[in-house]
Amino acid sequence: MNFERDPLAGKIPVTLITGFLGSGKTTLISRLVKHPEMNRVAVVINEMGEIGIDHDLVTMSSENITLLANGCICCSVRTDMQETLRELFAQRRAGLMADFDRVIVETTGMADPTPVVQTLVSDTLLAAQYRLDGVVTLVDALHGLHQIQHQSEAVKQIALADRIFITKSDMVSSAALPAFGDGHGAGNLQELRASIFSINPHAEVSLIVQGEVAPSALINLGLSSARASKATLSFLGESLISPPQGAGLADIAVAASERYLGKRLTLHDPNITTVSLRFGNPFSWAGFSSALDLLATLRGPDLLRVKGIVNVEGQPVVVQGVQHIFHPPVPLDRWPSGDTNTRMIFITRNISGNTIRNLFDAVGAVHVDSQAQPSGEAKQPAP
C-alpha cells in the first residue's frame, strides 16, 4: 500500500446536524453561529431568517451567503445541497468570500440524512474537496420516544448518528412524561436513552439545554487521516467500550462478547439492528470487497450504515458506507492498537447478523485456504 499521500488530507470536513421536527436544530444553530470558535466555519441552513442573525450581519458576498461579525459564514440552501456546497467552495477558491476550513450542514426535520452522506461520496467534484466528518442527531426529550416508536425517519436519523444530543431535558424529569392521544406515555429519559442505545450503541449520547454546546463537541467525529490514532478507534465507537469500575476479567469478557455479538434491547422497531462482528483471519481485498459488493447489491437499501477496520493481508484498511454507496477504502499507516482483528459495525434493516457473518466467514475461509496453496500461487492485490 502507498502512504505517500494521505487521501483525506486537504479535504474540508463536513458535519451534518439532523433531528426530527421540533428537536431543537434551529436553537442549536442560533447558538453556534454566535460562538467565537465559529470564525472559520461555514454553516449551511435551510432558512436563514429563522435563526435571527440580522444584528450580527457584516456583509453579504452573494444573494444567499452571509458573513457574520465573528467570521462565521451562513449560507442558505437555494436549490439542493450539491449546488450549495459547490457554490461555497467556488467562492472560497475565487477569494469572493471569507476563508473557511469546516462546514456544518443543517438538514430538514423530516429529512433522511442518507442522501446528503451519499452525495459527499458519489459527486466527484464534492468528493475531491469535502469529506464527511460525522452525523450529529438531536432527539427531543419530550417527544423522542414517541417519534422512535412511530416515525421511521427518526429511527434512521439515530441509526446514522456518530453523536447524539438529547434536547429539552430541562423540561422533563425522571418521571414518566405526559401520555399522547393514543394512550401511550412518552416514557422517561432513562427509557429514551435505552431506546437510543438499542438502535445505535456506538454513538455517544449527551444532554444539552437550549442549544448550549461547544462547537468542538460537533467536530472530529469521523476519520480525518490515514495516520492511525486513538481517534480512529473513537470513530468506530470503541471508546465506548468501558467496563464498570471494579469489573473483573470475566465481566469484561461477557461485556465484550455481548457487544460483538450484536446484543441489543428491543425497545424500538426490531427490524433495525446493530450488529458488531469480529474476524480473526485476514482477508484478501478482492474477497472482502466482493462480499461487501454482493451485500450492497442485494440489500443496499437495508444497509443503513457500515463502518469497520479490515485486516487485509495484515494491513489495516478503514471502510465505511451508507446503503449501497461506500467511501473509498483508506489504508492506515499502522494498526491503532495491538488488536489486529477485523471489526465491522453494521446497522441494518431486516438483515440478520448471522447472514452477514456467514457471508464474511465464507470469504475468510477461502482466503485462508488460498494461503495454504503452493508459494507459486498469486495473491490477491491489496487496496
N, C-alpha and C positions, 0 to 999 in steps of 0.2 A: 504494500500500500504506500501511497505517496502522501507525505505530510508537509511538503514544501509550502503549500498554500492552504490556509485554513478556509474551508468552504463557507464558513459563516462570518469570516472577517469582513468588516466594512458594511455589512447589511444593517439597515435600520430596524431595530426591534419594534414589533407591533404588539400591543396588549389589547385584547378585546374585553369590554365590560358588557356583560349581559345580565339578564334577570327578567322575571315575569313582570307584567304590568303592575305598577304601584310598588315595586320592590325598592325604590329609592335611588335609581340611577341618576335622575336629574339633580337630586340633592347632593349626591356624591360628586358629580361633575362640577356643580356650582362651587363646592368647597375646593376641589382640586385646582381649578383654573386660577384661583387666587393665592395658591400656595407658592412661597418663594422658590421651592425646589423645581417648579414647573417652567423655569425660564428657557429651557431648550427642548420643550415638549410641544408637539402638535396634537391637539385634541379634535377628533372628528366626531361631530354630534349631528343628531337628526334635525334639531330645530334650535338655532342659536338664541332666538328670543326667549325661550323657556328658562334659560339659566340666569337672566338678569345681569348682563355684563356691560351694559351701556356706559356706566360711570367709570369703568376701567379701560375704556376704549382709547387706544393711542392713535392708530392709523389703520386704514384699510388698503391692502395691497391689491385686492381684487374684489369682485362682487360678493364672494362668499367666504373670503379669508380675512380674519381679523387678528390684529396684533394687540395683545393686552399690555398693561403697564409693567407687569413683571416679566415680560418677554415671552409669555406663553402664547401659542398660536391657536386660535379657534377656527375651525373650518366646518361649515355646514354641508351636509350631503345634498347635492343638487340633482344628480341623476342616479348613479349607482356607485357602490363603493370602489369599484375598479377605477372609474374615471376620476373620482375624488382623490384617490391615492396617487394616481398618475399625475394629476394636476399639482398636487403638493410637491412631489419630487421634481417636476419640471420647473416650477417656480423657484424652488430651493436651489437647483443647479444653475439656473439663469441669474441668480442673485436678485430676484424680484421680491423676495421676502426674507424675513429673518431666518437664520440657520436653525435647524433642529436636529437632534440626534435620537429622537424616540417619538413614536406615535401611539396615542391611546384612542381607541375607537369605541364609541357607544353604539350598541345595536338596539333595535326597537324591542319593546316588551314582548311582542308575540313572535319575535324572530328566532329561528333556528340558527345558531351560530355556525353550523356546519358549512354553508355556502361561502361565508367570509373566510373561514380557515382554508377551504379548498381553493378559493381564488388566489390566496397568497402563494400557493404552491403551483397551481396549474397555469396561471397567467405568467408567461415567460418574462415579460418586462417587469412585473411586480416582483417575481421571484428573484430576479437579478439584483434588486435594490432593497427589498424588505425581507424580514424573517419573522415568523410567529414567535413571540416571547412567552405568551401564555394567555389563558382564558380565565377571567375573573367573573364569578357569578354572584349576584346579590339575591338573597332569599328573604322574603318578608316574614318576620316572626309571627305576625298576626294571622296571615293567610297562607303561609308557605306549605303547611302540612296538607291543607285542603287542596292547594294547587298541585302538589305532588300526586295526590290521590286521584285528581280529576283532569289534569291538563298534561298531555304528553310533552308539550313544549317545555314545561317547567322541569320535567324529569330529564329531558335531553340537555337542557342548559346546565343542570347539575352534573350530569354524566360527563360532559366535555370539559368541566372546570379543572384548572390547576390550583385555584384558590377560591374559597367560598367565604362570603361575609353574610352573616345574619343581621338584617337591619331591623330597626324598630323594637329591639329587645327591651328598651326602656318603657315600652307601652304594655308589656306583659310581665307576669310574674311566673314563678314555677307552677302556679296553679293552672288548672285547665282553662283554656280560653273559651269565649262565648261560642255557642253552637250556631251552625249555619242553618239555612232553611230546610236542609234535608234531614235535620235532626242529629247530625253527627258533629261532635265537638271538634274544634280546631286542634286540640291537643295541647301540649306544653313544650317548652324549649327543649327539655330532655328528649322527648319523643321526636321532635323535629330534628334534633342533632342525630338521633339514631337512624331516622329515615334517610337523612342525607348521607350518613356513613354507609348505609346499606346499598345506596346507589353508587357512591364513589368514595371508597375508603382511603384513597391515596391523596385526596385533596385536603389541605389544611383548612380548618374551619374556625372563624373568629367572629366575635360580636362587634358591631360598630353602631354608634348612635349619631344621628343627624349628619351622616356622611363624613364624620371626622376620622380620617385615616391618612397616614403619611404616604406620599407618592411612592416611597421606597417599598411599601408593602405590596404594590401592584406590579413591580418590575422584577426582572431576573428570575422569572418562574420557569423558563424553558432552557433549552440547550443553547448556549451562547458561543461555544468554542469547541473545536476538536481536541483541545487540551483538557484532559480529564482532571476533574477536581471533585470536591465534596458536592459542588453544585450539580454535578452530573447525577449523583445519586439522589439528591433532593428533587431533581426534575422527574425522576422515576417514582418519587414518593417514598423512597427508602428511609428518609429522615424521620418518617412517622413510625418506623418500627422501633419502639422504645418500651421495653418491658417494664412493668411496675417496679418501684423501689423494693428491694428485698426479694425479688423473684429469683428462684433457683434455676439451675440449668434445665430441669425438667419443665418448669413453667415456660421458659423461653422457647424451648423446643416445641412445646404444644402451640404456643402463640404463633411461631413461625410456620408450623405446618398448617395451621388453620388459615393463615394469611395466604400461603401459596397454593392451597387447595381451593381458594376462592370462597371460603366460608363467609356467609353474609346473613344479615337479618332479612326478614321478609315483610317489611312494613310498607312496601310500595308495589307497583306493578311487577309481578315476579318474572315477567318476560325479559326485563332488563337486568343483566347480571354482570358483575365484575369478576373476572377470572384472572388470577395471577399464577403463572406457570414457571417452573424452573426445569432446565435440561442440563445434565452433566456432560454429555458428549458434545464435542464441537460439531458445527455444521459446515458443509461447503456452501459458498454463496449461491451457486447455481441451484442446489437443492432447497435451501431455505427460501430463496426468493420465488422459486417455482411454487412452493407450498403456499406462500403468502399471496401470490398472484391468483392461485386457484381459489383460495378462501375469499379474496376480494371479488373475483369474477362471479362466483356462485352466490355469495352472501354479502356483497358490498353494502347495500343499504342498512344491513343489520350490524355492521361493524362500526359502532358509534365512535370508538377511539381505540387506537393501538399505540403502545409505547414499549420500548424494550432495548436492552443491550444484548447483542447476539455474539456468541463466541464463533467466529468464522476462522477456521484453521488456527485457533489460538489467539486471534486478534479481535479486540472489542469493536463492534460496529453498532451505532445507535440507529434504530429505525422508529419511525412514528408516522401515523396516518389517521385520517378521518374517512370512514366509509371506504370507498374504492380509490381514494386519492392518497398517495403516500409521498412524503418528503423524500428527497434524495438521501440515501444512506450516508451517515457520517462516520468514517473510521476514526477512532480515538487514537491519540498518540501512546496511550498506555491504559491499563485497567485502573479504574478509580479506586479500587481496593484490592485486597487479596482474593476476593471472590471472583472466580473466572467462569462461573456458571452463566449460561444464557438465562435471562429472566425477562419475561414478557407479561404485559398487562393488557388484557382485552376487556373492553366494556362493550357488551353485545346485547342484541335483542333476539330472543328465540334461538340462540345457539348454545348448546350445552358445552361445558368445559371439557368433557370427555371427548367430544367431537374434535375440538381444537387440539387437545393433547395428542390424541391418536394420530392426527394428520402429521404433526411435527415429530412425534416419536418415530413414525414410519420413515420420514425423511432422514432423521438422525441415524436410524438403523442402517439405511442404505449407505450413508457416508462412512459409518464405522466398517461396514463390510468392504467398501472400496479401499479403505486404508490398509486392509489386510491383504490386498492383492499384491502381486509382484511389483517391485520398485519401478519397472518399466511402464506401469500404467500411468497415464496422465492424470494429474489432479485438477479439479475444477478451479478456475481463477477466483481470487478474492476480489471484492469490490475495489 
